[in-house]
């Protein structure tokens, strides 16, 4: 027999909270199971739909999307989603969707194994957050170096491998493409190969510059990529929030934007061990870019992959930009429409491409 409460029964505070918690849990955790989802506690929507080229798509692991389909939900262009603990990743994405996330780009630091590809696809299959798989090779001396085989490969061999993997694994971007404080010959070769692979595929590119503050690295990367004939409108120069105040971040950011690339402020919302720059300084970077009239060139992300900073533990995980950094922008009186443009419209412009192969 079902134990029903009579109409006159008054729920205790503990019982009422339990019912609310059950309903909320069923909404957040029950995505894809038929349960009604809880309405997100904040929503980021398009300010004004950008103009996209005919035939442009955003390539996600859930399928190619018309860029206009990503008009609701923030897009983060540089995160680390893939992992073998699929349940944890799915749980985190659901909580981040509740916090306003709509699309996330999974950065690669080396060639993925078949298991890693399988795991990311399994995460995507169970998530309403759209996942873009990016690929490429990463070297930043003192942090990570290329496998020996990459050093031994010719540029043309690298191009063929990148194009082949991009098609087989459904990449939506090349990234994160890294270089050291001084660009080494092999790094120059990889950047050149990625640029040529972009010309073959149309896929956009996002880079990594060293967290120790390296304005010259940004210039070197653009020189190599643009030197291959790439329109820098399809490129994000990454980690530009790690340029120290004494190294004139605005001067670097203005030059990146002047040459047509996006300024990637992608170390936001959590503490970075290799880059001790306060969030207040990073808010100032955004304000300076806005005052310079460069809002069309700003992209935000966190470069987050630390499980201990997930919602399950002590942080906001892949929503740290939305939950930790965006409130600081609001406090600094950055207009809400500007925040939405940076989080919804700018990344759509970056990720949209016309497939060539």
PADRENTI-568315 format. One line per field, with one value per residue (C-alpha): residue number from 1; x, y, z. Coordinates in Angstrom, 2 decimals. Example, Ala and Ser with C-alpha at 12.3 -4.5 7.8 and 13.67 -1.06 7.14 Angstrom:
2
seq c(1; 2)
u c(12.30; 13.67)
v c(-4.50; -1.06)
w c(7.80; 7.14)
% end
This chain:
357
seq c(1; 2; 3; 4; 5; 6; 7; 8; 9; 10; 11; 12; 13; 14; 15; 16; 17; 18; 19; 20; 21; 22; 23; 24; 25; 26; 27; 28; 29; 30; 31; 32; 33; 34; 35; 36; 37; 38; 39; 40; 41; 42; 43; 44; 45; 46; 47; 48; 49; 50; 51; 52; 53; 54; 55; 56; 57; 58; 59; 60; 61; 62; 63; 64; 65; 66; 67; 68; 69; 70; 71; 72; 73; 74; 75; 76; 77; 78; 79; 80; 81; 82; 83; 84; 85; 86; 87; 88; 89; 90; 91; 92; 93; 94; 95; 96; 97; 98; 99; 100; 101; 102; 103; 104; 105; 106; 107; 108; 109; 110; 111; 112; 113; 114; 115; 116; 117; 118; 119; 120; 121; 122; 123; 124; 125; 126; 127; 128; 129; 130; 131; 132; 133; 134; 135; 136; 137; 138; 139; 140; 141; 142; 143; 144; 145; 146; 147; 148; 149; 150; 151; 152; 153; 154; 155; 156; 157; 158; 159; 160; 161; 162; 163; 164; 165; 166; 167; 168; 169; 170; 171; 172; 173; 174; 175; 176; 177; 178; 179; 180; 181; 182; 183; 184; 185; 186; 187; 188; 189; 190; 191; 192; 193; 194; 195; 196; 197; 198; 199; 200; 201; 202; 203; 204; 205; 206; 207; 208; 209; 210; 211; 212; 213; 214; 215; 216; 217; 218; 219; 220; 221; 222; 223; 224; 225; 226; 227; 228; 229; 230; 231; 232; 233; 234; 235; 236; 237; 238; 239; 240; 241; 242; 243; 244; 245; 246; 247; 248; 249; 250; 251; 252; 253; 254; 255; 256; 257; 258; 259; 260; 261; 262; 263; 264; 265; 266; 267; 268; 269; 270; 271; 272; 273; 274; 275; 276; 277; 278; 279; 280; 281; 282; 283; 284; 285; 286; 287; 288; 289; 290; 291; 292; 293; 294; 295; 296; 297; 298; 299; 300; 301; 302; 303; 304; 305; 306; 307; 308; 309; 310; 311; 312; 313; 314; 315; 316; 317; 318; 319; 320; 321; 322; 323; 324; 325; 326; 327; 328; 329; 330; 331; 332; 333; 334; 335; 336; 337; 338; 339; 340; 341; 342; 343; 344; 345; 346; 347; 348; 349; 350; 351; 352; 353; 354; 355; 356; 357)
u c(0.00; 1.30; 1.82; 0.19; 0.18; -3.29; -4.20; -3.98; -0.48; 2.10; 5.55; 8.47; 11.27; 13.46; 10.73; 10.12; 13.79; 14.05; 11.25; 12.83; 16.18; 14.64; 12.94; 16.09; 18.20; 15.80; 16.02; 19.78; 20.84; 17.94; 18.79; 18.23; 16.17; 12.79; 12.86; 12.03; 15.22; 15.59; 15.66; 19.21; 19.93; 21.39; 21.12; 23.39; 21.71; 22.76; 22.80; 22.80; 23.31; 26.61; 26.68; 27.99; 29.30; 26.98; 27.47; 29.22; 28.90; 30.14; 31.36; 30.49; 30.64; 26.83; 26.79; 27.37; 25.33; 24.18; 25.95; 22.58; 21.68; 24.14; 22.26; 21.56; 24.24; 27.80; 30.54; 34.00; 36.71; 39.48; 38.78; 39.83; 36.77; 37.97; 38.64; 38.02; 35.60; 32.65; 30.07; 32.00; 32.35; 28.64; 27.69; 29.99; 28.60; 25.04; 25.86; 27.68; 24.66; 22.61; 25.13; 24.66; 27.03; 25.89; 29.00; 32.55; 35.73; 37.91; 41.55; 44.17; 47.81; 48.79; 47.42; 44.44; 44.34; 41.33; 40.21; 40.34; 38.26; 35.78; 35.51; 34.88; 32.20; 30.56; 30.52; 29.01; 26.34; 25.07; 25.34; 23.12; 26.16; 27.63; 31.23; 33.73; 36.77; 40.00; 43.30; 46.97; 50.36; 51.70; 55.18; 56.13; 59.61; 59.61; 55.99; 55.55; 57.51; 56.59; 56.81; 59.96; 57.91; 56.70; 60.27; 61.11; 58.14; 58.33; 55.94; 54.06; 53.69; 52.28; 49.80; 48.53; 48.19; 46.34; 43.92; 43.30; 42.74; 40.50; 38.22; 38.24; 37.60; 35.32; 37.46; 35.88; 39.17; 42.93; 44.19; 45.79; 48.83; 51.67; 55.11; 57.84; 59.20; 61.48; 59.93; 62.00; 62.40; 60.08; 57.45; 57.72; 57.26; 54.13; 52.60; 53.29; 51.73; 48.63; 48.28; 48.44; 45.97; 43.63; 43.86; 42.95; 40.03; 38.82; 39.04; 39.80; 42.93; 43.57; 47.02; 48.83; 51.44; 53.52; 51.82; 54.96; 54.02; 55.29; 54.10; 56.73; 55.29; 51.99; 53.78; 55.85; 52.78; 50.91; 53.95; 54.20; 50.47; 49.84; 52.98; 51.26; 48.38; 45.90; 43.37; 43.93; 40.19; 40.13; 42.77; 42.73; 46.04; 45.69; 46.61; 46.67; 45.43; 48.84; 50.67; 51.97; 51.13; 54.77; 54.76; 52.00; 49.15; 46.99; 49.75; 49.99; 46.23; 45.77; 48.40; 46.77; 43.41; 44.90; 46.19; 42.70; 43.00; 40.97; 42.50; 42.11; 41.66; 41.54; 42.99; 40.01; 37.98; 40.50; 44.02; 46.80; 49.99; 52.26; 50.59; 49.96; 47.94; 44.96; 41.46; 41.15; 43.96; 42.24; 38.99; 41.00; 42.25; 38.66; 37.81; 40.86; 39.96; 36.41; 37.63; 39.85; 36.79; 37.90; 34.94; 34.62; 38.05; 37.55; 37.07; 36.91; 37.65; 39.27; 41.61; 40.09; 40.57; 41.38; 38.85; 39.37; 37.93; 34.80; 31.38; 31.55; 34.45; 35.54; 34.94; 32.76; 34.64; 33.99; 31.59; 34.25; 34.26; 30.50; 30.30; 33.54; 34.74; 31.53; 30.24; 33.49; 32.80; 29.31; 30.68; 33.06; 29.97; 30.68; 27.26; 25.29; 24.83; 28.60; 29.13; 26.59; 28.18; 31.60; 30.24; 27.72; 28.31; 32.10; 32.84; 30.27; 32.11; 35.38; 34.12; 31.98; 33.76; 32.92; 34.10; 36.52; 37.03)
v c(0.00; 3.45; 5.68; 8.96; 12.14; 13.45; 16.85; 18.33; 16.99; 19.70; 18.82; 19.38; 21.62; 18.55; 16.82; 19.92; 20.39; 16.72; 16.99; 20.05; 18.32; 15.24; 17.35; 19.33; 16.21; 14.50; 17.51; 17.93; 14.31; 12.99; 14.59; 12.03; 9.74; 11.35; 13.50; 17.16; 19.25; 22.03; 25.44; 26.79; 29.30; 31.67; 31.79; 33.40; 34.25; 35.82; 39.60; 39.81; 36.84; 37.15; 36.77; 33.30; 32.15; 29.99; 26.34; 27.08; 24.56; 24.08; 20.49; 18.80; 15.21; 15.24; 16.28; 19.29; 22.28; 25.33; 28.11; 29.74; 26.73; 27.86; 31.05; 29.97; 28.93; 30.10; 28.52; 27.95; 27.56; 25.88; 23.26; 19.68; 17.44; 14.00; 11.41; 7.77; 8.54; 9.12; 9.33; 12.12; 14.10; 13.74; 14.83; 17.85; 18.88; 18.67; 20.95; 23.32; 23.39; 24.40; 27.24; 28.44; 26.34; 25.38; 24.27; 23.34; 22.68; 19.78; 20.71; 18.08; 18.10; 15.17; 12.58; 10.87; 7.11; 5.16; 4.79; 8.55; 9.15; 6.50; 8.04; 11.57; 10.28; 8.41; 11.63; 13.53; 10.87; 11.44; 15.23; 18.05; 20.34; 20.29; 19.04; 20.10; 17.84; 19.67; 18.06; 18.70; 18.57; 20.43; 21.45; 23.97; 23.13; 22.61; 21.55; 19.09; 18.01; 16.33; 12.57; 11.53; 10.55; 14.15; 15.43; 12.81; 13.52; 15.96; 18.88; 17.23; 14.01; 15.99; 17.75; 14.43; 12.98; 16.04; 16.06; 12.30; 12.38; 15.44; 13.60; 10.26; 11.77; 14.65; 17.49; 20.92; 22.79; 22.46; 23.08; 23.65; 24.30; 25.26; 26.81; 27.51; 30.82; 30.69; 28.93; 25.87; 24.53; 21.56; 23.90; 26.09; 22.98; 21.94; 25.42; 25.49; 22.03; 23.03; 26.15; 24.05; 21.54; 24.46; 25.48; 21.91; 21.52; 24.97; 24.05; 26.99; 27.07; 28.00; 28.20; 28.00; 30.54; 29.90; 30.85; 32.67; 35.73; 35.75; 38.54; 37.59; 34.06; 35.47; 37.36; 34.32; 32.10; 34.60; 35.09; 31.36; 30.76; 33.89; 33.16; 30.04; 32.14; 31.70; 34.45; 35.12; 35.65; 31.86; 31.87; 32.43; 33.28; 31.63; 32.41; 36.13; 36.62; 35.38; 38.43; 40.21; 43.88; 44.89; 43.30; 45.62; 43.15; 45.71; 46.44; 42.71; 42.27; 45.22; 43.85; 40.40; 42.00; 44.40; 41.41; 39.90; 37.14; 36.59; 37.41; 34.22; 35.02; 31.35; 31.03; 32.48; 31.58; 29.53; 29.72; 28.94; 27.52; 28.86; 32.27; 34.19; 37.06; 38.17; 37.97; 41.73; 42.25; 39.94; 41.89; 45.00; 43.31; 42.84; 46.44; 47.73; 45.72; 47.07; 50.65; 50.07; 49.03; 45.41; 43.51; 41.49; 39.94; 38.68; 35.00; 33.59; 30.16; 28.56; 25.81; 23.65; 19.95; 19.56; 17.19; 18.77; 21.98; 20.27; 20.98; 17.65; 18.99; 22.60; 24.60; 25.34; 23.12; 23.96; 26.70; 28.59; 31.39; 31.72; 31.40; 32.99; 35.41; 36.74; 38.07; 40.07; 41.53; 42.46; 44.07; 46.07; 47.26; 45.46; 45.56; 42.32; 42.50; 42.73; 39.68; 37.73; 38.77; 37.59; 34.27; 33.40; 35.30; 35.64; 31.91; 31.03; 33.27; 31.56; 27.95; 28.31; 27.05; 25.86; 22.24; 21.65; 17.89)
w c(0.00; -0.90; 2.11; 1.10; 3.13; 3.87; 2.41; 5.87; 6.55; 7.11; 5.85; 8.15; 6.94; 6.39; 4.34; 2.22; 1.49; 0.64; -1.88; -3.46; -3.60; -5.21; -7.86; -8.58; -8.70; -11.08; -13.36; -13.44; -13.27; -15.26; -18.59; -21.32; -19.02; -19.59; -16.47; -16.85; -16.64; -14.12; -15.76; -15.86; -13.13; -15.73; -19.51; -22.05; -25.34; -28.60; -28.81; -32.57; -34.85; -36.75; -40.51; -41.38; -44.77; -46.86; -45.94; -42.64; -39.82; -36.28; -36.09; -32.81; -31.68; -31.73; -35.40; -37.63; -36.50; -38.35; -36.38; -35.73; -33.55; -30.86; -30.05; -26.46; -23.99; -23.53; -25.63; -24.14; -26.77; -24.74; -22.06; -21.27; -21.23; -22.29; -19.56; -18.82; -15.96; -18.24; -15.48; -13.75; -16.99; -17.78; -14.27; -14.53; -17.92; -16.61; -13.72; -16.06; -18.37; -15.32; -14.91; -18.50; -20.63; -24.13; -26.03; -25.06; -27.04; -25.91; -26.48; -27.32; -26.24; -28.44; -30.81; -29.18; -28.69; -29.93; -26.29; -25.76; -28.86; -27.72; -24.24; -25.53; -27.88; -25.01; -22.97; -25.91; -26.43; -22.90; -22.82; -24.02; -23.98; -27.48; -27.55; -30.21; -30.50; -31.33; -32.24; -32.84; -31.15; -28.13; -27.06; -24.39; -23.09; -19.35; -19.48; -22.36; -25.43; -28.70; -29.12; -30.97; -34.01; -34.46; -34.49; -37.11; -39.39; -42.26; -42.47; -45.34; -43.36; -40.44; -42.72; -44.06; -40.56; -39.26; -42.19; -41.88; -38.11; -38.39; -40.81; -38.96; -35.51; -36.57; -35.30; -35.12; -34.64; -34.41; -30.89; -28.61; -30.79; -28.46; -28.56; -26.02; -24.75; -27.77; -30.76; -31.67; -35.23; -34.60; -33.18; -36.25; -38.39; -36.49; -36.65; -40.37; -40.81; -38.85; -40.99; -44.16; -42.70; -42.03; -45.68; -46.65; -44.22; -43.21; -39.50; -37.15; -34.97; -31.35; -29.81; -26.48; -25.48; -22.32; -19.07; -17.94; -20.06; -23.62; -25.92; -28.52; -28.69; -29.90; -32.68; -33.67; -33.91; -36.06; -38.29; -39.04; -39.49; -41.54; -43.54; -44.89; -46.21; -43.35; -42.68; -38.97; -38.50; -38.10; -35.33; -31.57; -29.91; -26.54; -22.93; -23.54; -19.96; -18.77; -20.13; -17.03; -16.40; -16.83; -20.31; -21.61; -22.17; -23.97; -26.46; -27.27; -27.38; -29.74; -32.11; -32.11; -32.90; -35.47; -37.41; -37.36; -34.75; -31.60; -28.21; -26.19; -22.50; -21.55; -18.06; -16.20; -13.15; -11.20; -9.88; -12.36; -10.90; -13.66; -13.93; -10.73; -12.19; -10.07; -11.54; -11.03; -13.55; -16.01; -15.61; -16.42; -19.60; -20.75; -19.86; -21.74; -24.83; -24.71; -24.31; -27.35; -29.37; -29.72; -28.28; -31.50; -30.83; -27.26; -26.37; -22.84; -21.42; -18.39; -19.72; -16.98; -16.42; -12.73; -11.15; -7.73; -9.15; -10.47; -8.98; -7.14; -5.11; -4.55; -7.70; -10.70; -13.15; -16.78; -15.70; -13.72; -16.30; -15.96; -12.19; -10.99; -13.68; -15.24; -11.87; -11.61; -15.06; -13.92; -10.79; -13.02; -14.91; -18.16; -19.89; -19.91; -23.68; -24.11; -21.89; -23.91; -27.19; -25.97; -24.67; -27.39; -30.62; -30.77; -30.31; -32.96; -35.38; -34.53; -34.71; -37.85; -40.97; -44.45; -44.78; -47.63; -47.29)
% end
